[in-house]
Amino acid sequence: MLPQLKMIYDIINASDDGFGLPIKGIVSKLKKIILLGVILSISVGVGIGYLIFEVV
């Protein structure tokens, strides 16, 4: 990992106790939303592809 990224990561990890900023919570929520979006888009894409192949 790049040192800048590690520094940002450390700041985000320490932010809960150190600064009292809910950065960590926001980041984990974003990760969950992104993961959910990726899973949804993949499943929708597979479903549409399957439908097209079944029809054609």
MDTraj code that builds the backbone (N, CA, C; nanometers):
import mdtraj as md
import numpy as np

residues = "MET LEU PRO GLN LEU LYS MET ILE TYR ASP ILE ILE ASN ALA SER ASP ASP GLY PHE GLY LEU PRO ILE LYS GLY ILE VAL SER LYS LEU LYS LYS ILE ILE LEU LEU GLY VAL ILE LEU SER ILE SER VAL GLY VAL GLY ILE GLY TYR LEU ILE PHE GLU VAL VAL".split()
xyz = np.array([
    [0.0836, -0.1188, 0.0000],
    [0.0000, 0.0000, 0.0000],
    [0.0877, 0.1245, 0.0000],
    [0.0419, 0.2276, -0.0690],
    [0.1162, 0.3531, -0.0725],
    [0.1146, 0.4184, 0.0654],
    [0.2228, 0.4878, 0.1005],
    [0.2279, 0.5516, 0.2335],
    [0.1173, 0.6548, 0.2541],
    [0.0804, 0.7272, 0.1474],
    [-0.0272, 0.8261, 0.1610],
    [-0.1587, 0.7565, 0.1953],
    [-0.1867, 0.6457, 0.1239],
    [-0.3096, 0.5717, 0.1501],
    [-0.3101, 0.5163, 0.2918],
    [-0.1939, 0.4662, 0.3350],
    [-0.1840, 0.4118, 0.4707],
    [-0.2120, 0.5208, 0.5729],
    [-0.1587, 0.6415, 0.5475],
    [-0.1802, 0.7529, 0.6390],
    [-0.3286, 0.7874, 0.6466],
    [-0.3932, 0.7959, 0.5297],
    [-0.5366, 0.8270, 0.5264],
    [-0.6148, 0.7180, 0.5993],
    [-0.5754, 0.5924, 0.5751],
    [-0.6415, 0.4791, 0.6402],
    [-0.6272, 0.4873, 0.7922],
    [-0.5041, 0.5220, 0.8375],
    [-0.4802, 0.5359, 0.9815],
    [-0.5645, 0.6488, 1.0394],
    [-0.5747, 0.7601, 0.9653],
    [-0.6555, 0.8727, 1.0128],
    [-0.8013, 0.8299, 1.0249],
    [-0.8505, 0.7572, 0.9241],
    [-0.9897, 0.7120, 0.9268],
    [-1.0112, 0.6156, 1.0433],
    [-0.9153, 0.5260, 1.0655],
    [-0.9280, 0.4300, 1.1753],
    [-0.9240, 0.4993, 1.3104],
    [-0.8395, 0.6023, 1.3231],
    [-0.8245, 0.6711, 1.4513],
    [-0.9327, 0.7762, 1.4724],
    [-1.0083, 0.8082, 1.3679],
    [-1.1019, 0.9203, 1.3753],
    [-1.2135, 0.8947, 1.4763],
    [-1.2511, 0.7686, 1.4961],
    [-1.3597, 0.7395, 1.5891],
    [-1.3272, 0.7868, 1.7301],
    [-1.2049, 0.7579, 1.7765],
    [-1.1690, 0.7966, 1.9121],
    [-1.1041, 0.9354, 1.9141],
    [-1.0106, 0.9600, 1.8212],
    [-0.9304, 1.0820, 1.8248],
    [-1.0096, 1.2085, 1.8008],
    [-1.0729, 1.2187, 1.6848],
    [-1.1361, 1.3443, 1.6464],
    [-1.2851, 1.3478, 1.6785],
    [-1.3428, 1.2316, 1.7050],
    [-1.4856, 1.2263, 1.7308],
    [-1.5675, 1.2425, 1.6036],
    [-1.5038, 1.2175, 1.4884],
    [-1.5749, 1.2263, 1.3611],
    [-1.6212, 1.0866, 1.3203],
    [-1.7430, 1.0732, 1.2723],
    [-1.7939, 0.9400, 1.2345],
    [-1.7507, 0.8978, 1.0940],
    [-1.6227, 0.9233, 1.0599],
    [-1.5735, 0.8911, 0.9256],
    [-1.5788, 0.7401, 0.9035],
    [-1.5358, 0.6653, 1.0068],
    [-1.5283, 0.5198, 0.9926],
    [-1.6658, 0.4615, 0.9626],
    [-1.7681, 0.5101, 1.0328],
    [-1.9039, 0.4617, 1.0100],
    [-1.9514, 0.4925, 0.8694],
    [-1.9214, 0.6150, 0.8234],
    [-1.9619, 0.6549, 0.6883],
    [-1.8928, 0.5666, 0.5858],
    [-1.7616, 0.5426, 0.6059],
    [-1.6851, 0.4618, 0.5106],
    [-1.7400, 0.3197, 0.5053],
    [-1.7701, 0.2613, 0.6216],
    [-1.8205, 0.1236, 0.6216],
    [-1.9593, 0.1173, 0.5576],
    [-2.0413, 0.2217, 0.5802],
    [-2.1722, 0.2253, 0.5148],
    [-2.1556, 0.2344, 0.3645],
    [-2.0621, 0.3199, 0.3192],
    [-2.0363, 0.3348, 0.1757],
    [-1.9912, 0.2027, 0.1160],
    [-1.9003, 0.1327, 0.1873],
    [-1.8518, 0.0033, 0.1382],
    [-1.9676, -0.0944, 0.1230],
    [-2.0576, -0.0975, 0.2227],
    [-2.1719, -0.1888, 0.2159],
    [-2.2624, -0.1530, 0.0992],
    [-2.2870, -0.0220, 0.0795],
    [-2.3744, 0.0229, -0.0299],
    [-2.3130, -0.0131, -0.1638],
    [-2.1803, 0.0105, -0.1779],
    [-2.1116, -0.0203, -0.3036],
    [-2.1168, -0.1704, -0.3301],
    [-2.0894, -0.2512, -0.2257],
    [-2.0928, -0.3969, -0.2404],
    [-2.2322, -0.4423, -0.2830],
    [-2.3344, -0.3865, -0.2173],
    [-2.4720, -0.4206, -0.2517],
    [-2.5019, -0.3831, -0.3961],
    [-2.4569, -0.2645, -0.4374],
    [-2.4785, -0.2195, -0.5748],
    [-2.4116, -0.3104, -0.6756],
    [-2.2883, -0.3522, -0.6440],
    [-2.2146, -0.4412, -0.7346],
    [-2.2877, -0.5745, -0.7477],
    [-2.3289, -0.6317, -0.6343],
    [-2.3991, -0.7605, -0.6366],
    [-2.5298, -0.7477, -0.7149],
    [-2.6035, -0.6378, -0.6900],
    [-2.7300, -0.6155, -0.7599],
    [-2.7086, -0.6026, -0.9095],
    [-2.6094, -0.5216, -0.9491],
    [-2.5880, -0.4990, -1.0924],
    [-2.5430, -0.6273, -1.1615],
    [-2.4598, -0.7077, -1.0929],
    [-2.4154, -0.8348, -1.1518],
    [-2.5352, -0.9280, -1.1692],
    [-2.6188, -0.9391, -1.0656],
    [-2.7326, -1.0310, -1.0742],
    [-2.8322, -0.9844, -1.1801],
    [-2.8545, -0.8525, -1.1896],
    [-2.9451, -0.7993, -1.2916],
    [-2.8869, -0.8247, -1.4302],
    [-2.7562, -0.8015, -1.4458],
    [-2.6901, -0.8253, -1.5747],
    [-2.6993, -0.9710, -1.6160],
    [-2.6758, -1.0621, -1.5214],
    [-2.6850, -1.2053, -1.5511],
    [-2.8287, -1.2411, -1.5879],
    [-2.9251, -1.1864, -1.5143],
    [-3.0662, -1.2142, -1.5423],
    [-3.1063, -1.1674, -1.6810],
    [-3.0659, -1.0450, -1.7178],
    [-3.0993, -0.9920, -1.8505],
    [-3.0310, -1.0752, -1.9585],
    [-2.9040, -1.1089, -1.9371],
    [-2.8316, -1.1917, -2.0338],
    [-2.8981, -1.3270, -2.0521],
    [-2.9403, -1.3873, -1.9415],
    [-3.0085, -1.5174, -1.9474],
    [-3.1386, -1.5060, -2.0262],
    [-3.2161, -1.4002, -1.9989],
    [-3.3423, -1.3781, -2.0703],
    [-3.3185, -1.3642, -2.2197],
    [-3.2189, -1.2833, -2.2563],
    [-3.1894, -1.2613, -2.3984],
    [-3.1514, -1.3933, -2.4646],
    [-3.0656, -1.4719, -2.3979],
    [-3.0218, -1.5985, -2.4574],
    [-3.1368, -1.6984, -2.4660],
    [-3.2279, -1.6957, -2.3696],
    [-3.3424, -1.7863, -2.3729],
    [-3.4376, -1.7481, -2.4858],
    [-3.4595, -1.6179, -2.5041],
    [-3.5521, -1.5715, -2.6077],
    [-3.4920, -1.5955, -2.7456],
    [-3.3645, -1.5635, -2.7625],
    [-3.2976, -1.5789, -2.8927],
    [-3.2441, -1.7209, -2.9018],
])
top = md.Topology()
chain = top.add_chain()
for i, resn in enumerate(residues, 1):
    res = top.add_residue(resn, chain, resSeq=i)
    for name in ("N", "CA", "C"):
        top.add_atom(name, md.element.get_by_symbol(name[0]), res)
traj = md.Trajectory(xyz[None], top)
